[in-house]
């Protein structure tokens, strides 16, 4: 008589499948143990770990430090003009910008750009990417005229080589408009954003990420032109299109912050406060307390808290944001002056 063989009675082995970051860290540890930290194989493994960490918002600060280390080691091993050195400097500078270390980002990107123009030429796509990243940093540093000149040059070169509606060209045009907006040239920025929105919708579709970004930026400009109700309507449409989309969670936090800012201007304080408290919690969960996105939302929440009557708490939040910016921005930056003025009002 036979017996029924049941699969559940069989002893099973455990299989370990490490994720990409864990595997990269193991390769880095092995390379350093075998060759030392400065060996090219170790540096390549370190760079790969930095790339993977940069995809996790909560690890971006550590990624920025690691990629800066990669740039220094690559420079030492290969010299200032090697293409790998220039790439490492660009990646390090771009990551420093992402975590808000703008002056260091400018230094790294300027060095990378000078080398790329000399070695690769001004038309090379790597050179244009670095010039664009430097323009973003200059806008954030409160120097929009310099940024505009860079972005317009990059946009013209990309339009000639890739076409006016190529995604890279659209990004350059968007950055040009952002520099205009930062310089207070809102009418010019609005015209450019409307053109961008039309091109993004025509090329990628009305529901595309490219169209959503253009719509968000147009809404911000309309608010600065005094059209708050129109801006709120645009921001609500963008937020509805990106909420719940996993790869646009970061963008959604920015849109939510923007909508709350407009609602504050419309004196709709209750909804603005709810949006900002949700946004601070979401940003803390995704990025950590000291991330630029989180700090931006906390600074806006402080104004709502002050209107609600809790001035002591508003002052505490403002001081926290002010300390963050003072450690990362030049002393004369407009953001520092704005927060200091608000803190003085609360005293």
Short mmCIF file of the C-alpha atoms (twelve columns), coordinates in Angstrom:
data_MODEL
# 
_entry.id   MODEL 
# 
loop_
_atom_site.group_PDB 
_atom_site.id 
_atom_site.type_symbol 
_atom_site.label_atom_id 
_atom_site.label_alt_id 
_atom_site.label_comp_id 
_atom_site.label_asym_id 
_atom_site.label_seq_id 
_atom_site.Cartn_x 
_atom_site.Cartn_y 
_atom_site.Cartn_z 
_atom_site.pdbx_PDB_model_num 
ATOM 1   C CA . UNK A 1   0.000  0.000  0.000   1 
ATOM 2   C CA . UNK A 2   1.434  3.380  -0.996  1 
ATOM 3   C CA . UNK A 3   1.549  6.527  1.105   1 
ATOM 4   C CA . UNK A 4   0.507  9.998  -0.002  1 
ATOM 5   C CA . UNK A 5   3.561  12.228 -0.315  1 
ATOM 6   C CA . UNK A 6   2.706  15.694 0.937   1 
ATOM 7   C CA . UNK A 7   4.834  18.673 -0.151  1 
ATOM 8   C CA . UNK A 8   4.303  20.348 3.207   1 
ATOM 9   C CA . UNK A 9   6.210  17.536 4.930   1 
ATOM 10  C CA . UNK A 10  9.413  18.256 2.982   1 
ATOM 11  C CA . UNK A 11  12.098 20.275 4.713   1 
ATOM 12  C CA . UNK A 12  12.849 23.414 2.710   1 
ATOM 13  C CA . UNK A 13  16.056 25.363 2.366   1 
ATOM 14  C CA . UNK A 14  16.175 29.125 2.872   1 
ATOM 15  C CA . UNK A 15  17.331 31.174 -0.127  1 
ATOM 16  C CA . UNK A 16  18.850 34.609 0.441   1 
ATOM 17  C CA . UNK A 17  18.547 37.123 -2.384  1 
ATOM 18  C CA . UNK A 18  20.267 40.389 -1.465  1 
ATOM 19  C CA . UNK A 19  18.928 43.618 -2.913  1 
ATOM 20  C CA . UNK A 20  21.034 45.714 -5.274  1 
ATOM 21  C CA . UNK A 21  22.313 48.069 -2.581  1 
ATOM 22  C CA . UNK A 22  23.299 45.252 -0.224  1 
ATOM 23  C CA . UNK A 23  25.132 43.504 -3.064  1 
ATOM 24  C CA . UNK A 24  26.934 46.723 -4.006  1 
ATOM 25  C CA . UNK A 25  28.008 47.299 -0.411  1 
ATOM 26  C CA . UNK A 26  29.375 43.750 -0.206  1 
ATOM 27  C CA . UNK A 27  31.360 44.316 -3.412  1 
ATOM 28  C CA . UNK A 28  32.712 47.579 -2.002  1 
ATOM 29  C CA . UNK A 29  33.763 45.941 1.269   1 
ATOM 30  C CA . UNK A 30  35.495 43.108 -0.604  1 
ATOM 31  C CA . UNK A 31  37.281 45.497 -2.984  1 
ATOM 32  C CA . UNK A 32  38.548 47.682 -0.122  1 
ATOM 33  C CA . UNK A 33  39.761 44.633 1.823   1 
ATOM 34  C CA . UNK A 34  41.632 43.297 -1.220  1 
ATOM 35  C CA . UNK A 35  42.994 46.458 -2.794  1 
ATOM 36  C CA . UNK A 36  42.525 49.393 -0.405  1 
ATOM 37  C CA . UNK A 37  40.117 52.304 -0.694  1 
ATOM 38  C CA . UNK A 38  41.974 54.196 -3.431  1 
ATOM 39  C CA . UNK A 39  42.192 51.321 -5.906  1 
ATOM 40  C CA . UNK A 40  40.150 51.918 -9.086  1 
ATOM 41  C CA . UNK A 41  38.029 48.823 -8.430  1 
ATOM 42  C CA . UNK A 42  37.172 50.120 -4.942  1 
ATOM 43  C CA . UNK A 43  36.334 53.575 -6.298  1 
ATOM 44  C CA . UNK A 44  34.025 52.093 -8.950  1 
ATOM 45  C CA . UNK A 45  32.269 50.011 -6.287  1 
ATOM 46  C CA . UNK A 46  31.958 53.091 -4.072  1 
ATOM 47  C CA . UNK A 47  30.415 55.036 -6.937  1 
ATOM 48  C CA . UNK A 48  27.853 52.293 -7.538  1 
ATOM 49  C CA . UNK A 49  26.858 52.341 -3.858  1 
ATOM 50  C CA . UNK A 50  26.465 56.124 -4.073  1 
ATOM 51  C CA . UNK A 51  24.256 55.845 -7.160  1 
ATOM 52  C CA . UNK A 52  21.964 53.319 -5.473  1 
ATOM 53  C CA . UNK A 53  21.783 55.285 -2.201  1 
ATOM 54  C CA . UNK A 54  20.867 58.460 -4.103  1 
ATOM 55  C CA . UNK A 55  17.604 56.821 -5.213  1 
ATOM 56  C CA . UNK A 56  16.431 56.620 -1.589  1 
ATOM 57  C CA . UNK A 57  15.533 60.124 -0.339  1 
ATOM 58  C CA . UNK A 58  16.430 59.182 3.238   1 
ATOM 59  C CA . UNK A 59  19.954 58.191 2.187   1 
ATOM 60  C CA . UNK A 60  20.703 61.118 -0.117  1 
ATOM 61  C CA . UNK A 61  22.812 62.975 2.444   1 
ATOM 62  C CA . UNK A 62  25.066 59.930 2.846   1 
ATOM 63  C CA . UNK A 63  25.059 59.462 -0.929  1 
ATOM 64  C CA . UNK A 64  26.226 63.063 -1.390  1 
ATOM 65  C CA . UNK A 65  29.155 62.497 0.991   1 
ATOM 66  C CA . UNK A 66  30.088 59.219 -0.700  1 
ATOM 67  C CA . UNK A 67  29.975 60.648 -4.234  1 
ATOM 68  C CA . UNK A 68  32.077 63.605 -3.088  1 
ATOM 69  C CA . UNK A 69  34.625 61.061 -1.805  1 
ATOM 70  C CA . UNK A 70  34.501 59.301 -5.184  1 
ATOM 71  C CA . UNK A 71  35.220 62.601 -6.961  1 
ATOM 72  C CA . UNK A 72  38.259 63.293 -4.784  1 
ATOM 73  C CA . UNK A 73  39.664 59.777 -5.235  1 
ATOM 74  C CA . UNK A 74  39.035 59.782 -8.993  1 
ATOM 75  C CA . UNK A 75  40.758 63.145 -9.297  1 
ATOM 76  C CA . UNK A 76  43.745 61.801 -7.377  1 
ATOM 77  C CA . UNK A 77  43.939 58.564 -9.395  1 
ATOM 78  C CA . UNK A 78  43.192 59.795 -12.912 1 
ATOM 79  C CA . UNK A 79  43.923 63.508 -12.891 1 
ATOM 80  C CA . UNK A 80  41.675 66.548 -13.445 1 
ATOM 81  C CA . UNK A 81  41.020 66.069 -17.169 1 
ATOM 82  C CA . UNK A 82  40.048 62.402 -17.315 1 
ATOM 83  C CA . UNK A 83  36.401 61.921 -18.441 1 
ATOM 84  C CA . UNK A 84  35.713 59.716 -15.399 1 
ATOM 85  C CA . UNK A 85  36.959 62.483 -13.102 1 
ATOM 86  C CA . UNK A 86  34.721 65.042 -14.782 1 
ATOM 87  C CA . UNK A 87  31.717 62.710 -14.528 1 
ATOM 88  C CA . UNK A 88  32.429 62.049 -10.852 1 
ATOM 89  C CA . UNK A 89  32.653 65.784 -10.142 1 
ATOM 90  C CA . UNK A 90  29.372 66.414 -11.949 1 
ATOM 91  C CA . UNK A 91  27.605 63.642 -10.017 1 
ATOM 92  C CA . UNK A 92  28.999 64.891 -6.721  1 
ATOM 93  C CA . UNK A 93  27.947 68.477 -7.435  1 
ATOM 94  C CA . UNK A 94  24.468 67.493 -8.581  1 
ATOM 95  C CA . UNK A 95  23.968 65.425 -5.418  1 
ATOM 96  C CA . UNK A 96  25.212 68.243 -3.172  1 
ATOM 97  C CA . UNK A 97  22.598 70.470 -4.797  1 
ATOM 98  C CA . UNK A 98  19.893 67.886 -4.086  1 
ATOM 99  C CA . UNK A 99  20.659 67.961 -0.348  1 
ATOM 100 C CA . UNK A 100 20.958 71.769 -0.217  1 
ATOM 101 C CA . UNK A 101 24.741 72.245 -0.007  1 
ATOM 102 C CA . UNK A 102 24.669 74.848 -2.734  1 
ATOM 103 C CA . UNK A 103 28.046 76.552 -2.416  1 
ATOM 104 C CA . UNK A 104 29.898 73.221 -2.529  1 
ATOM 105 C CA . UNK A 105 27.682 72.174 -5.438  1 
ATOM 106 C CA . UNK A 106 28.635 75.321 -7.362  1 
ATOM 107 C CA . UNK A 107 32.354 74.709 -6.793  1 
ATOM 108 C CA . UNK A 108 32.191 71.098 -7.987  1 
ATOM 109 C CA . UNK A 109 30.021 71.853 -11.010 1 
ATOM 110 C CA . UNK A 110 32.143 74.800 -12.125 1 
ATOM 111 C CA . UNK A 111 35.270 72.628 -12.021 1 
ATOM 112 C CA . UNK A 112 33.505 69.853 -13.922 1 
ATOM 113 C CA . UNK A 113 32.140 72.263 -16.529 1 
ATOM 114 C CA . UNK A 114 35.520 73.892 -17.159 1 
ATOM 115 C CA . UNK A 115 37.091 70.481 -17.717 1 
ATOM 116 C CA . UNK A 116 34.298 69.223 -19.961 1 
ATOM 117 C CA . UNK A 117 34.381 72.334 -22.136 1 
ATOM 118 C CA . UNK A 118 38.124 71.887 -22.509 1 
ATOM 119 C CA . UNK A 119 38.156 68.112 -23.101 1 
ATOM 120 C CA . UNK A 120 34.739 67.289 -24.589 1 
ATOM 121 C CA . UNK A 121 33.742 70.605 -26.137 1 
ATOM 122 C CA . UNK A 122 30.839 72.958 -25.476 1 
ATOM 123 C CA . UNK A 123 28.375 70.985 -27.646 1 
ATOM 124 C CA . UNK A 124 28.822 67.632 -25.884 1 
ATOM 125 C CA . UNK A 125 25.704 66.446 -24.058 1 
ATOM 126 C CA . UNK A 126 27.681 65.806 -20.843 1 
ATOM 127 C CA . UNK A 127 28.915 69.406 -20.931 1 
ATOM 128 C CA . UNK A 128 25.376 70.687 -21.435 1 
ATOM 129 C CA . UNK A 129 24.057 68.552 -18.546 1 
ATOM 130 C CA . UNK A 130 26.670 70.011 -16.215 1 
ATOM 131 C CA . UNK A 131 25.945 73.576 -17.385 1 
ATOM 132 C CA . UNK A 132 22.266 72.971 -16.724 1 
ATOM 133 C CA . UNK A 133 22.940 71.606 -13.234 1 
ATOM 134 C CA . UNK A 134 25.092 74.650 -12.484 1 
ATOM 135 C CA . UNK A 135 22.269 76.917 -13.642 1 
ATOM 136 C CA . UNK A 136 19.882 75.239 -11.204 1 
ATOM 137 C CA . UNK A 137 22.360 75.856 -8.376  1 
ATOM 138 C CA . UNK A 138 22.782 79.522 -9.339  1 
ATOM 139 C CA . UNK A 139 19.012 80.031 -9.311  1 
ATOM 140 C CA . UNK A 140 18.819 78.466 -5.841  1 
ATOM 141 C CA . UNK A 141 21.690 80.698 -4.701  1 
ATOM 142 C CA . UNK A 142 19.700 83.785 -5.689  1 
ATOM 143 C CA . UNK A 143 21.690 84.603 -8.860  1 
ATOM 144 C CA . UNK A 144 19.036 84.153 -11.554 1 
ATOM 145 C CA . UNK A 145 20.654 86.387 -14.198 1 
ATOM 146 C CA . UNK A 146 23.707 84.118 -14.331 1 
ATOM 147 C CA . UNK A 147 21.437 81.078 -14.358 1 
ATOM 148 C CA . UNK A 148 19.296 82.439 -17.175 1 
ATOM 149 C CA . UNK A 149 22.309 82.992 -19.424 1 
ATOM 150 C CA . UNK A 150 23.455 79.403 -18.871 1 
ATOM 151 C CA . UNK A 151 20.012 77.878 -19.429 1 
ATOM 152 C CA . UNK A 152 19.339 79.883 -22.584 1 
ATOM 153 C CA . UNK A 153 22.673 78.768 -24.027 1 
ATOM 154 C CA . UNK A 154 21.995 75.120 -23.161 1 
ATOM 155 C CA . UNK A 155 18.456 75.360 -24.550 1 
ATOM 156 C CA . UNK A 156 19.676 76.806 -27.867 1 
ATOM 157 C CA . UNK A 157 22.377 74.153 -28.243 1 
ATOM 158 C CA . UNK A 158 19.999 71.311 -27.410 1 
ATOM 159 C CA . UNK A 159 17.329 72.637 -29.756 1 
ATOM 160 C CA . UNK A 160 19.848 72.640 -32.605 1 
ATOM 161 C CA . UNK A 161 21.094 69.116 -31.939 1 
ATOM 162 C CA . UNK A 162 18.024 67.358 -30.503 1 
ATOM 163 C CA . UNK A 163 15.042 69.457 -31.576 1 
ATOM 164 C CA . UNK A 164 12.851 71.993 -29.784 1 
ATOM 165 C CA . UNK A 165 10.476 69.356 -28.380 1 
ATOM 166 C CA . UNK A 166 13.048 66.864 -27.148 1 
ATOM 167 C CA . UNK A 167 12.645 66.177 -23.436 1 
ATOM 168 C CA . UNK A 168 16.127 67.505 -22.643 1 
ATOM 169 C CA . UNK A 169 15.403 70.727 -24.535 1 
ATOM 170 C CA . UNK A 170 12.096 71.161 -22.721 1 
ATOM 171 C CA . UNK A 171 13.899 70.805 -19.380 1 
ATOM 172 C CA . UNK A 172 16.358 73.525 -20.410 1 
ATOM 173 C CA . UNK A 173 13.515 75.819 -21.460 1 
ATOM 174 C CA . UNK A 174 11.782 75.136 -18.148 1 
ATOM 175 C CA . UNK A 175 14.941 76.061 -16.246 1 
ATOM 176 C CA . UNK A 176 15.198 79.292 -18.249 1 
ATOM 177 C CA . UNK A 177 11.640 80.180 -17.265 1 
ATOM 178 C CA . UNK A 178 12.396 79.357 -13.635 1 
ATOM 179 C CA . UNK A 179 15.389 81.710 -13.670 1 
ATOM 180 C CA . UNK A 180 13.164 84.463 -15.100 1 
ATOM 181 C CA . UNK A 181 10.596 83.821 -12.389 1 
ATOM 182 C CA . UNK A 182 13.269 83.926 -9.685  1 
ATOM 183 C CA . UNK A 183 14.415 87.282 -11.083 1 
ATOM 184 C CA . UNK A 184 10.885 88.669 -10.711 1 
ATOM 185 C CA . UNK A 185 10.237 88.682 -14.473 1 
ATOM 186 C CA . UNK A 186 6.918  86.918 -14.051 1 
ATOM 187 C CA . UNK A 187 5.215  88.000 -17.286 1 
ATOM 188 C CA . UNK A 188 8.092  86.656 -19.397 1 
ATOM 189 C CA . UNK A 189 8.212  83.461 -17.362 1 
ATOM 190 C CA . UNK A 190 4.450  82.925 -17.760 1 
ATOM 191 C CA . UNK A 191 4.682  83.235 -21.561 1 
ATOM 192 C CA . UNK A 192 7.484  80.655 -21.649 1 
ATOM 193 C CA . UNK A 193 5.653  78.290 -19.276 1 
ATOM 194 C CA . UNK A 194 2.491  78.439 -21.417 1 
ATOM 195 C CA . UNK A 195 4.534  77.563 -24.507 1 
ATOM 196 C CA . UNK A 196 6.187  74.723 -22.580 1 
ATOM 197 C CA . UNK A 197 2.833  73.366 -21.430 1 
ATOM 198 C CA . UNK A 198 1.488  73.363 -24.979 1 
ATOM 199 C CA . UNK A 199 4.611  71.606 -26.294 1 
ATOM 200 C CA . UNK A 200 4.618  69.054 -23.455 1 
ATOM 201 C CA . UNK A 201 0.945  68.224 -23.998 1 
ATOM 202 C CA . UNK A 202 1.451  67.967 -27.763 1 
ATOM 203 C CA . UNK A 203 4.545  65.787 -27.485 1 
ATOM 204 C CA . UNK A 204 3.937  63.628 -24.408 1 
ATOM 205 C CA . UNK A 205 0.193  63.976 -23.743 1 
ATOM 206 C CA . UNK A 206 -1.997 66.078 -21.451 1 
ATOM 207 C CA . UNK A 207 -1.618 63.599 -18.562 1 
ATOM 208 C CA . UNK A 208 2.144  63.173 -18.881 1 
ATOM 209 C CA . UNK A 209 4.660  63.984 -16.171 1 
ATOM 210 C CA . UNK A 210 6.181  66.621 -18.456 1 
ATOM 211 C CA . UNK A 211 2.826  68.387 -18.814 1 
ATOM 212 C CA . UNK A 212 2.174  68.164 -15.064 1 
ATOM 213 C CA . UNK A 213 5.511  69.834 -14.269 1 
ATOM 214 C CA . UNK A 214 4.872  72.621 -16.795 1 
ATOM 215 C CA . UNK A 215 1.374  73.133 -15.364 1 
ATOM 216 C CA . UNK A 216 2.748  73.295 -11.812 1 
ATOM 217 C CA . UNK A 217 5.356  75.886 -12.790 1 
ATOM 218 C CA . UNK A 218 2.832  77.970 -14.690 1 
ATOM 219 C CA . UNK A 219 0.571  77.899 -11.615 1 
ATOM 220 C CA . UNK A 220 3.408  79.168 -9.400  1 
ATOM 221 C CA . UNK A 221 4.012  82.043 -11.805 1 
ATOM 222 C CA . UNK A 222 0.317  82.934 -12.025 1 
ATOM 223 C CA . UNK A 223 0.230  83.155 -8.238  1 
ATOM 224 C CA . UNK A 224 3.174  85.549 -8.280  1 
ATOM 225 C CA . UNK A 225 1.335  87.623 -10.894 1 
ATOM 226 C CA . UNK A 226 -1.562 87.941 -8.444  1 
ATOM 227 C CA . UNK A 227 -3.919 85.370 -9.999  1 
ATOM 228 C CA . UNK A 228 -4.290 83.221 -6.893  1 
ATOM 229 C CA . UNK A 229 -7.620 81.602 -7.748  1 
ATOM 230 C CA . UNK A 230 -6.350 80.459 -11.162 1 
ATOM 231 C CA . UNK A 231 -3.153 79.199 -9.553  1 
ATOM 232 C CA . UNK A 232 -5.107 77.176 -6.971  1 
ATOM 233 C CA . UNK A 233 -7.197 75.571 -9.716  1 
ATOM 234 C CA . UNK A 234 -4.076 74.591 -11.653 1 
ATOM 235 C CA . UNK A 235 -2.351 73.201 -8.564  1 
ATOM 236 C CA . UNK A 236 -5.418 71.140 -7.636  1 
ATOM 237 C CA . UNK A 237 -5.448 69.634 -11.138 1 
ATOM 238 C CA . UNK A 238 -1.759 68.753 -10.922 1 
ATOM 239 C CA . UNK A 239 -2.106 67.277 -7.437  1 
ATOM 240 C CA . UNK A 240 -5.034 65.118 -8.544  1 
ATOM 241 C CA . UNK A 241 -2.985 63.793 -11.474 1 
ATOM 242 C CA . UNK A 242 0.089  62.804 -9.437  1 
ATOM 243 C CA . UNK A 243 -1.351 61.701 -6.085  1 
ATOM 244 C CA . UNK A 244 -1.055 57.949 -5.679  1 
ATOM 245 C CA . UNK A 245 1.518  57.573 -8.450  1 
ATOM 246 C CA . UNK A 246 4.527  55.890 -6.774  1 
ATOM 247 C CA . UNK A 247 7.231  57.414 -8.967  1 
ATOM 248 C CA . UNK A 248 5.836  60.930 -8.500  1 
ATOM 249 C CA . UNK A 249 5.552  60.993 -4.707  1 
ATOM 250 C CA . UNK A 250 8.397  63.504 -4.441  1 
ATOM 251 C CA . UNK A 251 6.737  65.786 -6.992  1 
ATOM 252 C CA . UNK A 252 3.403  65.454 -5.174  1 
ATOM 253 C CA . UNK A 253 4.935  66.828 -1.964  1 
ATOM 254 C CA . UNK A 254 6.122  69.920 -3.852  1 
ATOM 255 C CA . UNK A 255 2.706  70.457 -5.442  1 
ATOM 256 C CA . UNK A 256 0.960  70.052 -2.090  1 
ATOM 257 C CA . UNK A 257 3.284  72.633 -0.585  1 
ATOM 258 C CA . UNK A 258 2.602  75.008 -3.488  1 
ATOM 259 C CA . UNK A 259 -1.160 74.623 -3.196  1 
ATOM 260 C CA . UNK A 260 -0.990 75.296 0.541   1 
ATOM 261 C CA . UNK A 261 1.002  78.480 -0.116  1 
ATOM 262 C CA . UNK A 262 -1.680 79.729 -2.501  1 
ATOM 263 C CA . UNK A 263 -4.476 78.829 -0.068  1 
ATOM 264 C CA . UNK A 264 -2.648 80.763 2.638   1 
ATOM 265 C CA . UNK A 265 -2.620 83.765 0.306   1 
ATOM 266 C CA . UNK A 266 -6.381 83.306 -0.209  1 
ATOM 267 C CA . UNK A 267 -6.769 83.240 3.611   1 
ATOM 268 C CA . UNK A 268 -8.049 79.660 3.512   1 
ATOM 269 C CA . UNK A 269 -5.942 78.862 6.554   1 
ATOM 270 C CA . UNK A 270 -7.637 75.667 7.714   1 
ATOM 271 C CA . UNK A 271 -7.088 73.800 4.452   1 
ATOM 272 C CA . UNK A 272 -3.583 75.243 4.083   1 
ATOM 273 C CA . UNK A 273 -2.695 74.005 7.581   1 
ATOM 274 C CA . UNK A 274 -4.084 70.538 6.929   1 
ATOM 275 C CA . UNK A 275 -2.152 70.222 3.665   1 
ATOM 276 C CA . UNK A 276 1.090  71.436 5.237   1 
ATOM 277 C CA . UNK A 277 0.865  69.170 8.282   1 
ATOM 278 C CA . UNK A 278 0.240  66.211 5.985   1 
ATOM 279 C CA . UNK A 279 3.119  67.327 3.796   1 
ATOM 280 C CA . UNK A 280 5.577  67.725 6.675   1 
ATOM 281 C CA . UNK A 281 4.700  64.219 7.880   1 
ATOM 282 C CA . UNK A 282 5.081  62.783 4.369   1 
ATOM 283 C CA . UNK A 283 8.368  64.596 3.739   1 
ATOM 284 C CA . UNK A 284 9.770  63.475 7.096   1 
ATOM 285 C CA . UNK A 285 8.813  59.890 6.278   1 
ATOM 286 C CA . UNK A 286 10.342 60.032 2.794   1 
ATOM 287 C CA . UNK A 287 13.316 62.361 3.200   1 
ATOM 288 C CA . UNK A 288 14.015 63.042 6.872   1 
ATOM 289 C CA . UNK A 289 13.659 66.213 8.938   1 
ATOM 290 C CA . UNK A 290 16.632 68.075 7.456   1 
ATOM 291 C CA . UNK A 291 15.820 67.572 3.766   1 
ATOM 292 C CA . UNK A 292 15.146 70.766 1.724   1 
ATOM 293 C CA . UNK A 293 11.600 69.609 0.858   1 
ATOM 294 C CA . UNK A 294 10.793 69.069 4.534   1 
ATOM 295 C CA . UNK A 295 12.319 72.378 5.620   1 
ATOM 296 C CA . UNK A 296 10.364 74.262 2.952   1 
ATOM 297 C CA . UNK A 297 7.083  72.802 4.211   1 
ATOM 298 C CA . UNK A 298 7.972  73.504 7.864   1 
ATOM 299 C CA . UNK A 299 8.731  77.146 7.034   1 
ATOM 300 C CA . UNK A 300 5.326  77.527 5.383   1 
ATOM 301 C CA . UNK A 301 3.591  75.706 8.242   1 
ATOM 302 C CA . UNK A 302 5.133  78.189 10.681  1 
ATOM 303 C CA . UNK A 303 3.166  81.003 9.031   1 
ATOM 304 C CA . UNK A 304 -0.085 79.069 9.370   1 
ATOM 305 C CA . UNK A 305 0.696  78.291 13.009  1 
ATOM 306 C CA . UNK A 306 1.277  82.017 13.637  1 
ATOM 307 C CA . UNK A 307 -2.123 82.879 12.139  1 
ATOM 308 C CA . UNK A 308 -3.696 80.184 14.326  1 
ATOM 309 C CA . UNK A 309 -2.320 82.081 17.305  1 
ATOM 310 C CA . UNK A 310 0.500  79.818 18.449  1 
ATOM 311 C CA . UNK A 311 3.300  82.327 17.937  1 
ATOM 312 C CA . UNK A 312 5.791  80.558 20.209  1 
ATOM 313 C CA . UNK A 313 5.527  77.366 18.166  1 
ATOM 314 C CA . UNK A 314 5.721  79.377 14.931  1 
ATOM 315 C CA . UNK A 315 8.947  81.000 16.161  1 
ATOM 316 C CA . UNK A 316 10.422 77.617 17.093  1 
ATOM 317 C CA . UNK A 317 9.690  76.201 13.642  1 
ATOM 318 C CA . UNK A 318 11.091 79.293 11.940  1 
ATOM 319 C CA . UNK A 319 14.309 79.162 13.960  1 
ATOM 320 C CA . UNK A 320 14.730 75.508 12.955  1 
ATOM 321 C CA . UNK A 321 14.417 76.408 9.264   1 
ATOM 322 C CA . UNK A 322 16.638 79.462 9.638   1 
ATOM 323 C CA . UNK A 323 19.411 77.363 11.188  1 
ATOM 324 C CA . UNK A 324 19.158 74.920 8.305   1 
ATOM 325 C CA . UNK A 325 19.536 77.630 5.664   1 
ATOM 326 C CA . UNK A 326 22.270 79.522 7.532   1 
ATOM 327 C CA . UNK A 327 24.396 76.364 7.513   1 
ATOM 328 C CA . UNK A 328 23.999 75.875 3.750   1 
ATOM 329 C CA . UNK A 329 23.390 79.217 2.040   1 
ATOM 330 C CA . UNK A 330 25.425 82.423 1.744   1 
ATOM 331 C CA . UNK A 331 24.580 84.975 4.459   1 
ATOM 332 C CA . UNK A 332 22.914 87.395 2.016   1 
ATOM 333 C CA . UNK A 333 20.548 84.806 0.534   1 
ATOM 334 C CA . UNK A 334 16.917 86.069 0.211   1 
ATOM 335 C CA . UNK A 335 15.541 82.987 1.974   1 
ATOM 336 C CA . UNK A 336 17.560 83.767 5.106   1 
ATOM 337 C CA . UNK A 337 16.477 87.425 5.078   1 
ATOM 338 C CA . UNK A 338 12.831 86.415 4.626   1 
ATOM 339 C CA . UNK A 339 12.834 83.997 7.549   1 
ATOM 340 C CA . UNK A 340 14.728 86.408 9.790   1 
ATOM 341 C CA . UNK A 341 12.188 89.149 9.035   1 
ATOM 342 C CA . UNK A 342 9.314  86.794 9.893   1 
ATOM 343 C CA . UNK A 343 11.038 85.751 13.102  1 
ATOM 344 C CA . UNK A 344 11.427 89.432 14.041  1 
ATOM 345 C CA . UNK A 345 7.686  89.904 13.485  1 
ATOM 346 C CA . UNK A 346 6.978  87.072 15.910  1 
ATOM 347 C CA . UNK A 347 9.201  88.510 18.656  1 
# 
